């Protein structure tokens, strides 16, 4: 293991503040431009209409509860890679990410070294950003350490799920927050455990992706009849 992967740098700390998305976008490798997200049809899905892959993700995954160590590690990693890009860009690369990061098996990824970083930087199937790749490896090591301490990522993440009592479904995207008290608390705990690139904005996106919150709009057909 190299000291480069073990150390937390000042640059990384800056990206985990309110400017994390803008900073990450600026550090994307050449050729990793954001793709255009298909615009939703009137009175259609919250997002994803017009792209079969995006529609399946919207209908079957987004806002649905996710449990399991590899599953949660994957969601956190992909949300980090998404920072500064559109989600469909990462979604289209998802299988390549799974292959590149050994199915997000924490023990395997924790053993990656600088040679693996260089290998991943040459993998056109994923987002080739050194900061994000090194953060994912560091997060795998943090997850292994968490397990060694007798805890699970599932326990940590789901302990920050907000209560649904009195929460109204958002009417428009303007009603959906970028961060919440719970996402700030989750980001703080994950950082205290050694996780990197998990600022409050990324943490809230992961909470949406893992079903801790359900931010489907009130008009979305996927939640018709739900409270």
C-alpha positions, 0 to 999 in steps of 0.5 A, spaced: 500 500 500 502 506 498 502 512 502 499 516 497 492 512 498 493 512 506 494 520 506 488 525 506 490 531 502 488 538 503 485 538 496 480 532 498 478 536 504 476 542 499 472 537 495 468 535 500 465 542 502 460 545 499 464 546 492 465 539 492 461 538 485 465 544 482 471 542 484 470 534 482 468 536 475 474 540 474 479 534 475 475 530 470 480 526 465 480 529 458 474 526 454 469 524 461 464 530 459 457 530 462 452 527 457 445 530 456 440 527 460 433 526 457 428 531 459 422 528 462 415 528 459 410 532 462 406 528 467 411 523 466 417 520 471 421 524 475 427 523 471 429 518 466 423 518 460 426 516 453 432 512 456 430 505 457 436 504 462 435 510 466 427 508 466 429 502 469 433 505 474 428 510 476 422 505 476 426 499 480 432 502 484 431 510 486 428 511 492 428 503 494 431 500 500 438 498 499 442 493 504 448 489 504 455 491 505 457 491 497 451 494 495 452 500 499 459 500 498 457 501 490 452 506 491 457 510 495 462 509 490 458 511 484 455 517 487 462 520 489 464 518 481 458 522 479 460 528 482 460 534 477 457 529 472 450 527 470 448 520 473 446 517 466 454 518 465 455 513 471 449 509 470 452 507 463 458 505 466 456 501 472 458 494 469 465 497 467 465 500 474 463 493 477 468 489 473 474 494 475 472 494 482 471 487 483 464 487 484 465 492 490 468 487 494 471 491 500 477 486 501 479 485 494 479 493 493 482 494 499 488 491 497 489 495 490 495 499 490 498 504 485 499 499 480 492 498 480 490 506 480 494 507 474 491 501 471 484 504 473 486 511 470 487 507 463 480 504 463 476 507 458 470 504 461 470 508 468 470 515 470 478 516 470 479 521 475 485 519 480 482 523 486 475 519 486 479 512 484 484 513 490 478 515 495 474 509 493 480 504 495 481 508 501 473 507 502 474 500 501 480 500 507 475 504 511 470 499 510 474 493 512 477 496 518 469 498 520 468 490 519 474 489 524 471 493 529 465 489 529 460 494 525 457 494 518 456 499 513 449 497 513 448 499 520 452 506 520 448 508 513 441 506 516 442 509 523 441 516 519 435 514 516 430 520 517 423 519 520 417 519 515 412 522 519 409 529 517 414 529 511 410 531 504 412 528 498 416 534 494 411 537 488 417 539 484 425 539 484 425 545 487 422 542 493 428 537 494 434 539 498 441 538 496 443 536 503 439 535 510 441 535 517 441 527 516 446 527 510 451 532 514 451 527 520 452 521 515 457 525 512 461 527 518 460 519 521 463 516 515 469 521 515 470 520 522 471 512 520 476 514 514 471 514 508 473 520 503 469 524 498 463 523 502 461 530 503 453 532 505 451 533 498 454 526 496 451 523 502 444 525 501 445 523 493 447 516 496 441 516 501 436 517 495 439 512 491 439 507 497 432 509 499 433 512 506 429 518 503 424 517 497 424 523 493 420 521 487 415 527 486 408 527 488 406 527 480 411 521 479 407 515 476 412 510 480 409 512 487 402 513 485 397 512 491 403 512 496 403 517 501 
